[in-house]
Amino acid sequence: MKIERISSGIPGLDKLVEGGFKKNSVNLIAGEAGAGKTIFAIQFLVEGCKRGEAGIYITFEEKREKLYEDMSTLGIDLMHFEKKGLFKFLEYTPEQVKKLLVEGGGMVDALVEKIKAKRIVIDSISSFSLLYEDELTKKEAALSLFDLISNWNCSAVLTSQARSSENQVIMDAALEFEVDSIILMYHTKKGGERIRAIEILKMRGTKIPSKTYTLGIGNKGIYVTSETIKL
């Protein structure tokens, strides 16, 4: 049975993962501050908008005006897609998302149905995870969230704030084993030079490369090159 895939919206990435993300999958993008996780998430949603697929951006940290302004410097006009009903910005507190799980979707559930959303982003899941004191309740909450996304029939990107140690990205273990794919974004120093790189750590049902690739941020956003790099 052939797996249906959707484009990630990141030039150079889809060809590394057999054509893109699995449709209706939950994908974790982990990296340090400044790695480009938010840009990745927005490009994922905008790719859907260009294809007529509505998307919802849920954030705990970004401000709408600043995000729209920052993205405009990359040639991404979020207001254009918002006016067409293809992009929705929601600023939530982690507590509101926790309540959303208890209510079984609440306002987001209604919005997904209203705009027929096909893609959803939560930026970042780290703030939400901090609400739970132990790994078991954190894992249960993550599973509940993933069940909601599955019920919405959406493909999702979750960003996660991670820390780096000896060129290894360390992330939240409660999320690591539940998501369909994990992509690591590096923003580190090597030989006095700041470099960006990307690694596909896992992707279910997909043959993935074992190498780490150079990542660039140009005037149109993030892109992945064919150049491999050893961190």
DOGULUM-960533 format. One record per residue: x, y, z of N, C-alpha, C, O, CB in turn; residue number from 0; residue in one letter. Coordinates in steps of 0.1 Angstrom, whole numbers. Each point is the difference from the previous one (the first is absolute). Glycine has a CB too. Example, Ala and Ser with C-alpha at 12.3 -4.5 7.8 and 13.67 -1.06 7.14 Angstrom:
2
R n_east n_north  n_up ca_east ca_north ca_up c_east c_north  c_up o_east o_north  o_up cb_east cb_north cb_up  nr rest
R    132     -57    78      -9       12     0      9      12     0     10       0     7     -29      -12     5   0    A
R     15      23   -19       9       11     0     -8      11     8      5      11     1       7      -17   -23   1    S
This chain:
231
R n_east n_north  n_up ca_east ca_north ca_up c_east c_north  c_up o_east o_north  o_up cb_east cb_north cb_up  nr rest
R      8     -12     0      -8       12     0      9      13     0      8       1     9     -27      -14     3   0    M
R     16      21   -22       8       12    -1     -4      11    10    -11       2     3      14       -7   -27   1    K
R      8      10    31      -3       10    10     -2      14    -6      7       4    -8       7      -17    24   2    I
R    -25      19   -12      -4       14    -6      9      10     8      0       0    12     -24       -7   -18   3    E
R     30      16    -2       9       10     6     -4      14    -4     -6       2   -10      25      -19    10   4    R
R    -14      26     9      -2       14    -3     13       8     1      9      -5     7     -33        4     2   5    I
R     25      11   -17      13        8     0      2       7    13     -9       5     6       7       -2   -31   6    S
R     15      -3    29       3        7    13      1      15    -2     -1       8    10      14      -28    -3   7    S
R    -12      24   -20       2       15    -2     14       4     1      3      12    -1     -26       -9     9   8    G
R     33     -12    -5      14        4     1      7      -5   -12      2     -13    -1      -3       12    27   9    I
R      6      10   -34       7       -5   -12     12      -9     3      8       3     9     -15       18   -20  10    P
R      8     -32     5      11       -9     2     -3     -11    10      8     -10     1       7       28    -7  11    G
R    -25     -17    14      -3       -9    11     -8     -12    -5      3     -12     3      -2       30    13  12    L
R    -11     -16   -24      -9      -11    -4      7     -11    -7     -3     -12     2     -15       29    -4  13    D
R     28     -14    -6       7      -11    -7      8      -9     9      4     -10    -4      -3       25   -16  14    K
R      2     -10    32       7       -8    10     -9     -10     7      4      -9     7      12       28    -4  15    L
R    -29     -16    -4     -10       -8     8    -11      -6    -9    -12       0     4      17       14    17  16    V
R     -1     -18   -32      -9       -7   -10    -13       8    -4    -10      -5    -2      18      -16    13  17    E
R     -6      34   -11     -10        9    -6     -7       9    10     -8       8    -4       5      -25   -12  18    G
R      6      16    29      -6        9    10     -5      -7    12      3     -12     2      -9       26   -20  19    G
R     -1      -7    27      -6       -6    12    -11      -9    -4     -7       2   -10      13       18    23  20    F
R     -9     -31    -5     -11       -8    -2    -13       8     3      0       8    10      13      -29    -3  21    K
R    -23      20   -15     -12        7     2     -6      -3    14     -1     -12     4      -3       12   -29  22    K
R     -1      10    32      -6       -2    13      9      -5    11     -4      -6     9     -17        2   -21  23    N
R     34       7    10      10       -4    10      3      12     9     -4      11    -2      14      -27   -14  24    S
R     -4      12    28       5       10     9     15       1     0      7     -11     2     -28        7    13  25    V
R     26      15   -18      15        2    -2      6      10     9     -5      11     1       2      -17   -25  26    N
R     14       1    31       6        9    10     13       6    -6      8      -7    -5     -17       -7    23  27    L
R     10      27   -17      11        8    -5      7       5    13     -5       9     7      -5       -3   -29  28    I
R     22     -11    25       7        3    13     13       8    -3      7      -4   -10     -17      -16    21  29    A
R     13      30    -3      12        7    -2      2      11    10    -10       3     7      10       -9   -31  30    G
R     12      12    25       2       11     9     -6      13    -5     -5       0   -11      26      -11    18  31    E
R    -22      21     2      -4       13    -4      8       5   -12     12      -1     0     -20        6    24  32    A
R      1       0   -34       7        6   -11      3     -10   -11      6       3   -10       4       13    25  33    G
R    -15     -29   -13       3      -10   -10     -8       2   -13      3      -5   -10       3      -11    29  34    A
R    -18      22   -17      -9        2   -12    -13      -8     1     -6      -2   -10      27        7    -3  35    G
R    -24     -10    25     -12       -8     1    -13       7    -4     -8      -6    -6      20       -6    25  36    K
R    -13      24   -15     -13        7    -3     -1       3   -15    -11      -2    -6      12       13    28  37    T
R     10      -8   -29       0        2   -14     -4     -13    -7     -8       0    -9      26       18    11  38    I
R    -12     -29     3      -4      -13    -6    -15      -3     1     -6      -4    -9      29       -5    16  39    F
R    -28      12     5     -14       -2     3     -9       8    -9    -10      -5    -6      15       -1    29  40    A
R     -2      19   -25      -7        9    -9      0      -5   -14    -10       0    -7      15       19    23  41    I
R      7     -23   -21       1       -4   -14     -8     -13    -2     -6      -2   -11      29       12    10  42    Q
R    -24     -18    11      -8      -12    -1    -15       4    -2     -7      -6    -8      23       -7    23  43    F
R    -21      23    -7     -14        4    -2     -2       7   -13    -10      -2    -6       9        4    31  44    L
R     11       7   -29      -2        8   -12      0     -10   -12     -7       3   -10      19       17    21  45    V
R     -4     -31   -11      -1       -9   -11    -14      -6    -1     -4      -1   -12      28       -5    16  46    E
R    -30       4     7     -14       -5    -1     -9      11    -6     -9      -3    -8      13      -12    28  47    G
R     -2      28   -15      -9       11    -5      1       1   -15    -10       3    -7      14        9    29  48    C
R      8     -13   -27       2        1   -15     -7     -11    -7     -3       1   -12      25        9    16  49    K
R    -25     -21     3      -7      -11    -7    -15       0     4     -7     -10    -3      29       -4     4  50    R
R    -26      25     5     -14        1     4     -4      -8    13    -12      -2     3       7        5   -27  51    G
R     15      -7    32      -2       -7    12      1      10    12     11       6     2      -2      -27   -12  52    E
R    -19      23    17       0       10    11      9      -5    12      1     -12     2     -24       20    -9  53    A
R     29       1    14       8       -4    11     -2       9    12     -4      11    -1      21      -19   -15  54    G
R    -14       2    28      -1        7    13     13       1     7      7     -11     1     -31        4     1  55    I
R     28      18     2      13        2     7     -4       4    15     -5      10     3      17       -2   -24  56    Y
R     -9     -17    30      -2        2    14     14       3     7      9      -8    -1     -30       -7     1  57    I
R     22      26     7      12        4     6     -2       4    14    -10       5     4      19        2   -26  58    T
R      1     -10    30       1        4    14      9      12     2     -1       7    10      -4      -30    -3  59    F
R     13      26   -17      11       10     2      0      11   -10      3      12     3      10      -30     6  60    E
R    -17      16   -22       1       10   -10    -12      10     0    -11      -4     4      23      -13   -18  61    E
R     -9      29    11     -10       10    -1     -4       2   -15      9       0    -9       0       12    30  62    K
R    -22     -10   -24      -4        0   -14      7      10    -8      5      -3   -11     -27       -5    19  63    R
R     22      20    -4       6       11    -8     15      -2    -3      4       2   -11     -21       14    21  64    E
R     24     -21     0      14       -3    -2      2     -11    -9      9       0    -8      -4        9    31  65    K
R    -13     -20   -21       2      -11    -9     -3       3   -15      8      -3    -9     -15      -12    28  66    L
R     -4      23   -21      -3        4   -14     11       9    -6      3      -2   -12     -28        0    18  67    Y
R     30      10     3      11        9    -5     13      -8    -3      6       2   -11     -16       17    25  68    E
R     13     -28    -5      12       -8    -2     -1      -8   -13     10      -1    -8      -6        0    33  69    D
R    -15      -5   -27      -2       -9   -12      0       8   -13      3      -5   -10     -16      -11    25  70    M
R      8      29   -14       0        8   -12     14       3    -5      2       2   -12     -23        8    20  71    S
R     31     -11     1      14        2    -5      5     -12    -8     10       1    -7      -6       14    27  72    T
R    -12     -26   -19       4      -12    -8    -10      -1   -12      0     -11    -6       9        0    27  73    L
R    -16      21   -23      -9        0   -12    -13      -8     3     -7      -4    -9      26        6    -5  74    G
R    -22      -5    27     -12       -7     3    -11       9     6      2       6    10      12      -26    -5  75    I
R    -24      22   -13     -11        9     4    -11      -8     7    -10      -4    -7      16       19   -13  76    D
R     -5     -16    33     -10       -7     8    -14       6    -1    -10      -6     1      28       -2    14  77    L
R    -18      22   -15     -13        7    -1     -8      -4   -12    -12      -1     0      23       20    13  78    M
R     -4     -21   -24      -6       -4   -13     -8     -13     2    -11      -1    -4      30       13    -9  79    H
R    -12     -22    19      -7      -13     2    -11       1    11     -9      -7    -1      31       -4    -6  80    F
R    -20      20    16     -10        2    11    -13       5    -6    -11      -4     3      29        8    14  81    E
R    -16       6   -26     -12        6    -7     -7     -10    -8    -12       1    -2      23       21     2  82    K
R     -4     -31    -6      -6      -11    -8     -6     -11     8     -6     -10    -5      22       16   -13  83    K
R    -15      -5    32      -5      -10     8      8     -13     1     -5     -10     4     -17       19    -9  84    G
R     34      -8     1       9      -12    -1     10      -1    12      6     -10     2      -9       11   -27  85    L
R      4      10    33      10        1    11     -7       6    12     -5      11    -1      25      -10   -15  86    F
R    -19      -8    27      -5        5    13     11       0    10      7     -10     3     -30        2    -9  87    K
R     24      20    13      10        1    11     -7       0    13    -10       7     2      25        7   -17  88    F
R    -11     -23    24      -6       -1    13     11       1    11      9      -8     0     -28       -6    -9  89    L
R     18      24    17       9        1    11     -6      -5    13    -10       5     5      21       15   -15  90    E
R     -6     -32    15      -5       -6    11     10       0    12     12       1    -2     -27      -16   -13  91    Y
R     10      13    27       8       -3    11      1     -15     1     -9      -7    -4       3       29    17  92    T
R     17     -27    -7       1      -15     2    -13      -5     8     -4     -11    -3      29       12     2  93    P
R    -29       7    11     -12       -4     7    -13      -2    -8     -8      -9     2      18       21    18  94    E
R    -11      -3   -30     -11       -1   -10      0     -13    -8    -10      -5    -3       9       30     2  95    Q
R     13     -29    -3       2      -12    -7     -4     -12     9     -6     -10    -5      24       21   -10  96    V
R    -14     -10    27      -3      -11    10    -15      -1     1     -5     -11     1      27       15    12  97    K
R    -29       7   -12     -14        1     1     -7      -6   -13    -10      -7     0      11       27    15  98    K
R      6     -17   -26      -5       -5   -13      0     -15    -1     -9      -6    -6      18       27    -5  99    L
R      1     -27    17       0      -15     1    -11      -5     8     -6     -10    -3      31       10     1 100    L
R    -28       6    13     -11       -4     9    -14       1    -7     -8      -8     1      22       15    19 101    V
R    -15       4   -28     -13        2    -7     -1      -7   -13    -10       0    -7      10       22    17 102    E
R     11     -29   -14      -1       -8   -12      2       8   -13     -5      -4   -10      -9      -12    22 103    G
R     20      27   -11       3        8   -12     -5      15     1      6       9    -5      -7      -30    -7 104    G
R    -11      22    18      -5       14     2      0       9   -12     -5      -5   -11      13        3    34 105    G
R     -4      14   -21       0       10   -11      8      -5   -12     -4       3   -12       2       15    29 106    M
R     13     -24   -15       9       -5   -11     -8     -10    -9      1       0   -12      20        5    25 107    V
R    -28     -14    -6      -8      -10    -7    -10       7    -9     -2      -4   -12       5      -12    31 108    D
R    -10      26   -14      -9        8    -9      6       7   -11     -5       0   -11      -9        3    31 109    A
R     26       2   -18       8        8   -10      5     -10   -11     -1       3   -12       7       14    29 110    L
R     -2     -28   -13       5      -10   -10    -12      -4    -9      2      -1   -12      15       -8    28 111    V
R    -28       7   -10     -12       -3    -8     -4      11    -9     -4      -2   -12      -4      -14    30 112    E
R      8      28   -13      -4       12    -7      8       3   -13     -5       2   -11      -3        7    33 113    K
R     21     -10   -20       9        4   -12      5     -13    -7      8       1   -10      -1       20    22 114    I
R    -11     -33    -7       4      -12    -6     15      -1     0      7      -3   -11     -27        3    -4 115    K
R     26       2    26      15        0     2      6     -13    -3     -6     -11     3       4       28    14 116    A
R     13     -17   -24       7      -13    -4     14       0     7      6     -11     1     -18       10   -23 117    K
R     17      13    26      13        0     7     -1       8    13     -8      10     1      20      -11   -24 118    R
R     -4      -3    33      -1        7    12     15       1     6      7     -10    -1     -31        3     5 119    I
R     27      18     3      13        1     6     -2       4    15     -9       9     3      19       -2   -25 120    V
R     -2     -12    31       0        4    13     15       5     3      9      -9    -1     -28       -7     9 121    I
R     21      28    -5      13        6     1      1       8    14     -5      11     0       7       -9   -26 122    D
R      4      -7    36       7      -13     0     -7      -9    11     -6       5     9      28        5   -17 123    S
R    -20     -23     6      -6      -10     9      7       0    14     -5      -5    10      -2       -8   -30 124    I
R     19      19    20       8        0    13     -7       7    11      0      -5    12      21        4   -26 125    S
R    -27      12    12      -7        8    10    -12      -8     6     -2       0    12       9       21   -23 126    S
R    -14     -28     2     -11       -9     4      5     -11     9     -7      -4    10      -5       10   -31 127    F
R     23     -12    17       6      -12     8      3       4    14      0      -8     9       9       -1   -30 128    S
R     -5      22    23       4        4    14    -11       0    10      2       1    12      15       13   -23 129    L
R    -30     -15     6     -11        0     9     -1     -13     7     -7      -1    11      -5       16   -26 130    L
R     19     -26    11      -2      -13     5     13      -3     8     11       1    -5     -27       -9   -13 131    Y
R     15       3    30      11       -2     9      8     -13    -2     12       0     1     -24       14    15 132    E
R      5     -24   -20       7      -13    -2     -1      -5   -14     -9       5    -8       5      -10    32 133    D
R     12      -4   -28       0       -5   -14    -12      -7    -4     -4       0   -12      28       -2    14 134    E
R    -31      -5     7     -12       -8    -3    -11       9    -4     -7      -2   -10      14      -16    26 135    L
R    -10      28    -8     -11       10    -3      3       8   -12     -9       3    -8       3       -2    32 136    T
R     19       2   -26       4        7   -12     -2      -8   -13     -5       5   -10      22        7    24 137    K
R    -14     -25   -13      -2       -9   -11    -15      -2    -3     -4       0   -11      25      -12    17 138    K
R    -29      11     5     -15       -2    -2     -6      13    -7     -8      -1    -8       8      -14    29 139    E
R      5      27   -17      -5       12    -6      4       1   -14     -8       4    -9      10        7    31 140    A
R     11     -16   -25       4        0   -14     -8      -9    -9     -4       3   -11      27        2    19 141    A
R    -27     -17    -2      -8       -9    -8    -14       6    -2     -6      -2   -11      19      -17    21 142    L
R    -18      26     0     -13        6    -2      0      10   -11    -10       1    -8       5       -5    33 143    S
R     16      12   -25       1       10   -10      1      -6   -14     -6       5    -9      17       10    26 144    L
R     -3     -26   -18       1       -6   -13    -13      -7    -5     -3       0   -12      28       -4    18 145    F
R    -33       0     4     -13       -6    -3     -9      11    -6     -7      -3   -10      10      -15    28 146    D
R     -2      30   -12      -8       11    -5      4       3   -15     -9       2    -8       7        7    31 147    L
R     15      -8   -25       5        3   -14     -5     -10    -9     -4       3   -12      24        8    21 148    I
R    -19     -24    -5      -5      -11    -9    -15       1    -3     -4      -2   -11      22      -13    21 149    S
R    -26      19     0     -14        2    -2     -3      11    -9    -10       0    -7       6       -9    29 150    N
R     13      19   -23      -2       11    -9      4      -3   -14     -3       8    -9       7        7    28 151    W
R      2     -27   -21       5       -3   -13     10      10    -6     -1       4   -12     -20      -16     8 152    N
R     30      17    13      10       10    -4     14      -6     0      3     -10     8     -18       28     2 153    C
R     24     -13   -18      14       -2     1      6      10     9     -4      12    -1       5      -23   -22 154    S
R      7       8    33       5        9    10     15       1     0      7     -10    -2     -28        5    15 155    A
R     25      17    -9      14        3     3      0       6    14     -7      10     3      14       -7   -27 156    V
R      1      -9    33       2        5    14     14       4     1      9      -8    -3     -27       -7    13 157    L
R     21      27    -5      14        4     2      3      -2    15     -9       0     9       8       17   -28 158    T
R     13     -20    22       5       -3    13     13       7     3     10      -2    -8     -22      -20     8 159    S
R     13      29    11      12        7     4      9     -11     6     -4      -7     9      -8       29    -4 160    Q
R     24     -24   -11       9      -10     5     13       7     4      3      11    -4     -14      -29   -10 161    A
R     19      10    21      14        5     3     10      -8    -7     -3     -12    -3      -5       21    26 162    R
R     20      -4   -24      10       -7    -8     12      -3    10      4       8     8     -11        3   -29 163    S
R     12     -23    20      11       -4     8     10      -8    -9     -4     -11    -5     -10       10    26 164    S
R     26       6   -23      10       -7    -9     -6      -3   -13      1     -11    -5      10        1    25 165    E
R    -18      20   -26      -6       -1   -13    -11     -10    -1     -3      -6   -11      25       13     1 166    N
R    -28     -10    21     -12       -9     0    -12       8     6      1       6    10      14      -27    -7 167    Q
R    -26      20   -11     -12        6     5     -7      -9    10     -3     -11    -3       1       24   -19 168    V
R     -1      -7    34      -6       -8    10    -15       6     2     -2      12     2      24      -16    10 169    I
R    -32      -5   -14     -13        4     0     -9      -7    11      6      -8     8      -4       12   -32 170    M
R    -14      -1    24     -10       -6    10     -3     -14    -3     -6      -3   -11      -3       26    14 171    D
R     13     -32     6      -2      -14    -3    -14      -4    -1     -4     -10    -6      25        6    18 172    A
R    -30      11    -5     -15       -3     0     -6       1   -14     -9      -7    -3       8       15    27 173    A
R      7       1   -32      -5        2   -13      7      -9   -11     -6      -3   -10       0       27    17 174    L
R     18     -27    -4       9       -6   -10     -5     -13    -5      1      -2   -12      17       12    24 175    E
R    -25     -18    -4      -4      -13    -4    -14      -1    -6     -5     -10    -5      20        1    22 176    F
R    -23      20   -16     -14        1    -4     -2       6   -14    -10      -3    -6       4        4    30 177    E
R     15       7   -28      -2        7   -13      4      -9   -12      7     -10     2      -3       32     9 178    V
R     -9     -18   -22       3       -8   -12     14       3    -6      6      -9    -6     -31        8     1 179    D
R     29      13     7      14        3    -5      6      10     9     -6       8     7      -1      -13   -31 180    S
R     21       5    24       7       10     7     11       6    -9      8      -8    -6     -12       -4    28 181    I
R      4      25   -23      11        7    -8      7       9    10     -6       8     7      -8       -9   -29 182    I
R     27       0    22       9        8     8      6      11    -8      5      -2   -11       0      -18    26 183    L
R     -6      32    -9       6       12    -6     12       5     8     -2       3    12     -21        3   -23 184    M
R     34      -5     5      12        4     8      4      15    -4     -2       4   -11      10      -28    12 185    Y
R     -4      31     9       5       13    -1     12       2     9     -1       5    11     -22        4   -17 186    H
R     35     -14     2      11       -1     9     12       6    -6      1       4   -12     -11      -25    20 187    T
R     21      22     0      13        5    -4     10     -11    -3      1      -9     8      -6       30     5 188    K
R     12     -19   -24      10      -10    -3     12       8    -6     -1       6   -10     -16      -25     6 189    K
R     28      18    11      12        7    -4     -2      15    -1      5       7    -8       1      -27    -5 190    G
R    -14      25    23      -2       14     1    -11       5   -10     -2      12     0      25       -9     8 191    G
R    -29     -12   -15     -10        4   -10    -14      -5     4     -1     -12     3      19       13   -21 192    E
R    -28       7    17     -13       -5     3     -6      -7   -12      0       5   -11      -3       14    27 193    R
R     -2     -32   -14      -5       -7   -11    -14      -6     3     -3      -1    12      27       -5   -18 194    I
R    -32       4    -5     -13       -6     2      0     -13    -7      6      -2   -11     -17       25    12 195    R
R      3     -32     5       0      -14    -6    -14      -6     4     -6       4     9      31       -7    -9 196    A
R    -28      -8    -8     -13       -7     3      3     -15    -1      7      -5    -8     -21       25    -1 197    I
R      7     -27    18       1      -15     0    -14      -6     2     -7       4     9      31       -2     1 198    E
R    -27     -12   -18     -13       -7     2      3     -12     9      6     -10    -4     -15       17   -19 199    I
R      5      -5    35       3      -11    10     -9     -12    -1      5     -11     2       3       29    13 200    L
R    -20     -15   -18     -10      -12    -2    -11       5    -9     -4      12     1      10      -22    22 201    K
R    -12       1   -30     -12        2    -8     -6     -14    -3      5      -7    -8       4       29    -2 202    M
R    -20     -25    16      -7      -13    -1     -4      -2   -15     -5       8    -7      -3       -6    31 203    R
R     11     -15   -28      -4       -4   -13      8       7   -11     -4       0   -12     -18       -4    20 204    G
R     34       9    -5       8        7    -9     15      -3     1      5      -2    11     -21       20   -10 205    T
R     22     -21   -12      15       -2     0      6      14     0     -1       8    -8      -1      -30    -5 206    K
R     10      24    24       6       13     2     15      -1    -1      6     -10     3     -25       17    12 207    I
R     25       5   -19      15        0     0      6       0    13     -6       5    10       5        7   -32 208    P
R     13     -17    23       7        0    13      9      12     2      7       1    10      -8      -26   -10 209    S
R      1      33   -10       9       12     0     -6      13     5    -13       0     0      25      -11   -19 210    K
R     -4      20    22      -5       14     4      3       9   -11     11       0    -6      -7       -5    31 211    T
R    -14      13   -28       1        9   -12      1      15     4     -6       4    10      -6      -21   -24 212    Y
R     19      25     6       1       14     2    -14       7    -2     -7      -4   -10      32        3     3 213    T
R    -28      10    16     -13        7    -1      3      15    -3     10       5     6     -21      -22    10 214    L
R      4      23   -24       2       14    -3    -13       8     3    -11      -6    -1      28        0   -16 215    G
R    -16      19    20     -11        9     0      3      11    -9      9       9     2     -14      -15    22 216    I
R     -3       7   -35       2       10   -10    -11      10     0     -8       1    10      20      -17   -24 217    G
R    -14      24     3     -10       10     0    -14      -6    -2    -10       8     0      27        8    -8 218    N
R    -18     -29     6     -13       -6    -1     -3     -11    10     -9      -8     0      10       13   -24 219    K
R      8      -5    34      -2       -9    12     11     -11     0     11       2    -5     -35        3     3 220    G
R     20     -16     9       9      -11     2      1      -9   -12    -10      -2    -7       5        3    31 221    I
R     17      -6   -26       1      -10   -11     11     -10     5      9       3     8     -16       13   -26 222    Y
R      7     -28    13      10      -11     3      8      -2   -13     -5      -1   -11     -10      -10    28 223    V
R     28      11   -15       9       -3   -11      4     -14    -1     -3      -8     9      12       31    -6 224    T
R     -2     -27   -13       4      -14    -2     13      -2     7      6     -12     0     -18       10   -22 225    S
R     18      12    28      13       -1     6     -1      -6    14     -8       5     8      16       15   -21 226    E
R     -1     -31    16       0       -6    13     10       7     9     10       5    -5     -18      -27    -5 227    T
R      6      20    23       9        7     9      2      -9    12    -10      -6     5       4       29   -13 228    I
R     18     -23    14       3       -8    12      1      10    11      9       9     0       3      -28   -13 229    K
R    -21      18    23       0        9    11     10      -4    11      1       7    10     -25       -1   -15 230    L
